[in-house]
Amino acid sequence: MTVFFHELKRGKVSLLIWSCAIAFMLGICVLIYPEMKTQMSDISEMFADMGSFSDAFGMDKINFGTFIGYFGVECGNVLGLGGALFASILGISALAKEEKEHTAEFLLTHPVSREKVLAEKLLAVFSQIIILNLVSAIVTVLSVLAVGESVDAKVMLLLFLAYFMMQIEISAVTFGISAFLKGNGLGIGLGIAVLMYFLNIMANLTENAKFLKYITPFGYTEGADIISNSAIEVKYLAAGLVFTVTGLVAAFLKYRKKDIG
């Protein structure tokens, strides 16, 4: 597990910053709810009547005046987009950085197979995503207890599970792309995360673009749908699992035969 622990050590500062930043924003988002609660009903009605803008963010499907509706829209975007960006950075840099930093030759001269290197790097990526989500969940729960709001535990759990699965998918896809890169792919990774976010907005705007939800992992993290149905949309999640497996298979097939130089 040398590679695994090395990856965790190398990424500890980034993990600490992203975890603290996202958890802090989630905590603040929850803590300010009591101050805004009295105005939420009026705001909810206003947002519901904003046409395409309401459709884009699902505000026409939920009551923004309730805590869970508020959390799904406001706080959900923090963990959704923030987590996606973090996952894309982890995935896209996992393999490409070895050649960029000229450490691949040193790594691969040791008595360890490329498959084991890949497996341990992937485990390190997933472990950091798990830590990020655990920290975010703990801070959210403590903040909810602090403000004394009652929460549907099942729906809250489904929201966090959906965001976690989305981050796993994005990290897996970018991990696969990383195997094909020879230099810094940070821009590519961040671009993919942002593109997926906006594809979901486009899918919400018109029925003709609904098929995009099968492409973007944000399709099954839609807070409005999860809250309304108390379930994650299985068909979109299934498509996401296909992309996840495809990314991982591509990484293993490519990196096994890649000319490291």
C-alpha positions as CSV (number, residue, x, y, z in Angstrom):
1,M,0.0,0.0,0.0
2,T,3.0,2.3,-0.4
3,V,1.5,4.1,-3.4
4,F,-1.8,4.5,-1.7
5,F,-0.3,6.2,1.4
6,H,2.0,8.2,-0.8
7,E,-0.9,9.6,-2.7
8,L,-2.8,10.5,0.4
9,K,0.2,12.2,1.9
10,R,0.8,14.2,-1.4
11,G,-2.8,15.3,-1.5
12,K,-3.4,16.0,2.2
13,V,-3.2,19.8,1.8
14,S,-5.6,20.0,-1.1
15,L,-8.0,17.6,0.7
16,L,-7.9,19.7,3.8
17,I,-8.5,23.0,1.9
18,W,-11.4,21.6,-0.1
19,S,-13.0,19.8,2.8
20,C,-12.8,22.8,5.1
21,A,-14.1,25.2,2.4
22,I,-17.1,23.0,1.3
23,A,-17.9,22.1,4.9
24,F,-17.7,25.7,6.0
25,M,-20.0,26.9,3.2
26,L,-22.5,24.1,4.0
27,G,-22.4,25.0,7.7
28,I,-23.0,28.7,7.1
29,C,-25.7,27.9,4.6
30,V,-27.6,25.9,7.3
31,L,-26.9,28.3,10.1
32,I,-28.4,31.3,8.3
33,Y,-31.6,29.5,7.5
34,P,-33.4,30.6,10.8
35,E,-32.8,34.2,9.9
36,M,-34.2,33.7,6.4
37,K,-37.1,31.3,7.3
38,T,-39.7,34.1,7.7
39,Q,-39.0,35.3,4.2
40,M,-38.7,31.9,2.5
41,S,-42.4,31.5,1.6
42,D,-42.4,34.7,-0.4
43,I,-39.1,33.9,-2.0
44,S,-40.4,30.4,-2.9
45,E,-43.4,31.8,-4.6
46,M,-41.3,34.3,-6.5
47,F,-38.8,31.7,-7.7
48,A,-41.5,29.3,-8.7
49,D,-42.9,32.0,-11.1
50,M,-39.6,32.8,-12.8
51,G,-40.2,30.6,-15.8
52,S,-37.1,29.1,-17.3
53,F,-34.9,30.1,-14.4
54,S,-37.2,28.1,-12.0
55,D,-37.1,25.1,-14.4
56,A,-33.3,25.2,-14.7
57,F,-32.8,24.8,-11.0
58,G,-35.9,22.8,-10.2
59,M,-37.4,25.5,-8.0
60,D,-40.8,24.8,-9.5
61,K,-40.9,21.3,-8.0
62,I,-40.2,22.0,-4.3
63,N,-41.2,24.3,-1.6
64,F,-38.2,26.6,-1.1
65,G,-39.8,27.7,2.2
66,T,-39.1,24.4,3.9
67,F,-35.7,23.6,5.3
68,I,-35.2,20.5,3.1
69,G,-36.3,22.5,0.0
70,Y,-33.9,25.3,0.9
71,F,-31.1,22.8,1.6
72,G,-31.7,20.9,-1.7
73,V,-31.3,24.1,-3.8
74,E,-28.9,26.3,-1.9
75,C,-26.7,23.9,0.0
76,G,-26.9,21.2,-2.6
77,N,-25.2,23.4,-5.2
78,V,-22.3,23.9,-2.8
79,L,-21.6,20.2,-2.3
80,G,-22.7,19.4,-5.9
81,L,-20.5,21.8,-7.9
82,G,-17.7,22.0,-5.3
83,G,-17.5,18.3,-4.9
84,A,-17.5,17.8,-8.7
85,L,-14.6,20.2,-9.1
86,F,-12.6,18.5,-6.4
87,A,-13.3,15.0,-7.9
88,S,-12.3,16.2,-11.4
89,I,-9.0,17.5,-10.0
90,L,-8.3,14.3,-8.2
91,G,-9.1,12.1,-11.2
92,I,-7.4,14.1,-14.0
93,S,-4.1,14.5,-12.0
94,A,-3.9,11.0,-10.7
95,L,-1.9,9.5,-13.6
96,A,-0.8,12.5,-15.7
97,K,1.1,14.2,-12.9
98,E,3.6,11.3,-12.8
99,E,4.9,12.2,-16.2
100,K,4.6,15.9,-15.6
101,E,6.7,15.7,-12.4
102,H,9.0,13.0,-14.0
103,T,8.3,10.5,-11.2
104,A,6.7,7.8,-13.3
105,E,10.1,6.3,-14.3
106,F,11.1,6.1,-10.6
107,L,7.8,4.6,-9.6
108,L,7.6,1.9,-12.3
109,T,11.2,0.7,-11.7
110,H,10.1,-0.6,-8.3
111,P,8.9,-4.2,-8.0
112,V,5.2,-3.4,-8.4
113,S,2.9,-4.0,-11.3
114,R,1.2,-1.2,-13.2
115,E,-2.1,-2.7,-12.3
116,K,-1.3,-2.4,-8.6
117,V,-0.1,1.2,-9.1
118,L,-3.4,2.0,-10.8
119,A,-5.5,0.3,-8.1
120,E,-3.8,2.1,-5.2
121,K,-4.0,5.4,-7.0
122,L,-7.7,4.9,-7.6
123,L,-8.2,3.8,-4.0
124,A,-6.5,7.0,-2.9
125,V,-8.8,9.1,-5.1
126,F,-11.9,7.4,-3.8
127,S,-10.7,7.6,-0.2
128,Q,-10.2,11.4,-0.5
129,I,-13.7,11.8,-1.9
130,I,-15.1,9.7,1.0
131,I,-13.3,11.9,3.5
132,L,-14.6,15.1,1.9
133,N,-18.2,13.8,2.0
134,L,-17.9,12.6,5.6
135,V,-16.6,15.9,6.8
136,S,-19.3,17.7,4.9
137,A,-22.0,15.4,6.3
138,I,-20.8,15.8,9.9
139,V,-20.6,19.5,9.7
140,T,-24.1,19.6,8.1
141,V,-25.6,17.4,10.8
142,L,-24.0,19.5,13.6
143,S,-25.3,22.7,12.0
144,V,-28.8,21.3,11.6
145,L,-28.8,20.3,15.3
146,A,-27.5,23.8,16.2
147,V,-30.4,25.5,14.5
148,G,-32.9,23.0,15.8
149,E,-34.5,22.2,12.5
150,S,-36.3,18.9,11.9
151,V,-35.1,17.1,8.8
152,D,-36.3,14.1,6.8
153,A,-33.3,11.8,7.4
154,K,-34.0,9.6,4.4
155,V,-34.1,12.5,2.0
156,M,-31.0,14.0,3.4
157,L,-29.2,10.7,3.2
158,L,-30.3,10.3,-0.5
159,L,-29.0,13.8,-1.3
160,F,-25.6,13.1,0.1
161,L,-25.5,9.6,-1.5
162,A,-26.3,11.2,-4.9
163,Y,-23.6,13.8,-4.6
164,F,-21.1,11.1,-3.5
165,M,-22.0,8.9,-6.5
166,M,-21.7,11.9,-8.8
167,Q,-18.2,12.6,-7.5
168,I,-17.2,9.0,-7.9
169,E,-18.4,9.1,-11.5
170,I,-16.6,12.3,-12.4
171,S,-13.4,11.1,-10.8
172,A,-13.6,7.8,-12.6
173,V,-14.1,9.4,-16.0
174,T,-11.3,11.9,-15.5
175,F,-9.1,9.1,-14.1
176,G,-9.6,7.3,-17.4
177,I,-8.8,10.5,-19.4
178,S,-5.7,11.0,-17.2
179,A,-4.2,7.7,-18.5
180,F,-4.1,9.2,-22.0
181,L,-2.4,12.5,-21.0
182,K,1.3,13.3,-20.9
183,G,1.0,16.6,-19.2
184,N,-1.1,18.8,-17.0
185,G,-4.8,18.1,-17.7
186,L,-6.2,20.3,-14.9
187,G,-8.1,22.5,-17.4
188,I,-9.6,19.5,-19.0
189,G,-10.8,18.1,-15.7
190,L,-12.3,21.3,-14.5
191,G,-13.9,21.9,-17.9
192,I,-15.6,18.5,-17.8
193,A,-17.1,19.2,-14.3
194,V,-18.4,22.6,-15.3
195,L,-19.7,21.2,-18.7
196,M,-21.6,18.5,-16.9
197,Y,-23.2,21.0,-14.6
198,F,-24.4,23.2,-17.4
199,L,-25.6,20.2,-19.4
200,N,-28.0,19.4,-16.6
201,I,-29.3,23.0,-16.6
202,M,-29.9,22.7,-20.4
203,A,-31.8,19.4,-19.8
204,N,-34.0,21.1,-17.3
205,L,-34.9,23.9,-19.7
206,T,-36.5,21.9,-22.4
207,E,-37.9,18.4,-23.0
208,N,-35.9,18.2,-26.2
209,A,-32.7,18.2,-24.2
210,K,-33.9,15.8,-21.5
211,F,-31.6,13.1,-23.0
212,L,-28.7,15.0,-21.6
213,K,-29.5,13.7,-18.1
214,Y,-28.3,10.3,-19.2
215,I,-24.9,12.0,-20.0
216,T,-24.4,14.3,-17.0
217,P,-24.1,12.9,-13.4
218,F,-25.9,16.0,-12.2
219,G,-29.0,14.4,-13.7
220,Y,-29.4,12.1,-10.7
221,T,-28.3,14.7,-8.1
222,E,-31.2,17.0,-8.9
223,G,-32.3,18.0,-5.4
224,A,-35.8,18.9,-6.5
225,D,-36.4,15.4,-7.9
226,I,-34.9,13.6,-4.9
227,I,-36.9,15.6,-2.5
228,S,-40.2,15.3,-4.5
229,N,-39.8,11.5,-5.1
230,S,-37.8,10.6,-2.0
231,A,-35.6,8.6,-4.4
232,I,-32.7,8.9,-6.7
233,E,-33.6,8.5,-10.4
234,V,-32.4,5.0,-11.1
235,K,-32.2,5.3,-14.9
236,Y,-29.9,8.2,-14.8
237,L,-27.8,6.6,-12.0
238,A,-27.5,3.4,-14.1
239,A,-26.2,5.5,-17.0
240,G,-23.7,7.1,-14.6
241,L,-22.5,3.7,-13.5
242,V,-21.8,2.7,-17.1
243,F,-19.7,5.9,-17.5
244,T,-17.9,5.1,-14.3
245,V,-17.0,1.6,-15.3
246,T,-16.0,2.7,-18.8
247,G,-13.6,5.3,-17.4
248,L,-12.0,2.8,-15.1
249,V,-11.6,0.1,-17.7
250,A,-10.1,2.7,-20.1
251,A,-7.6,3.7,-17.5
252,F,-6.4,0.1,-16.9
253,L,-6.3,-0.8,-20.5
254,K,-4.4,2.3,-21.6
255,Y,-1.9,2.5,-18.7
256,R,-0.9,-1.1,-18.9
257,K,0.6,-0.5,-22.4
258,K,1.4,3.2,-22.1
259,D,4.9,4.3,-23.1
260,I,6.0,6.3,-20.0
261,G,8.5,8.9,-20.9
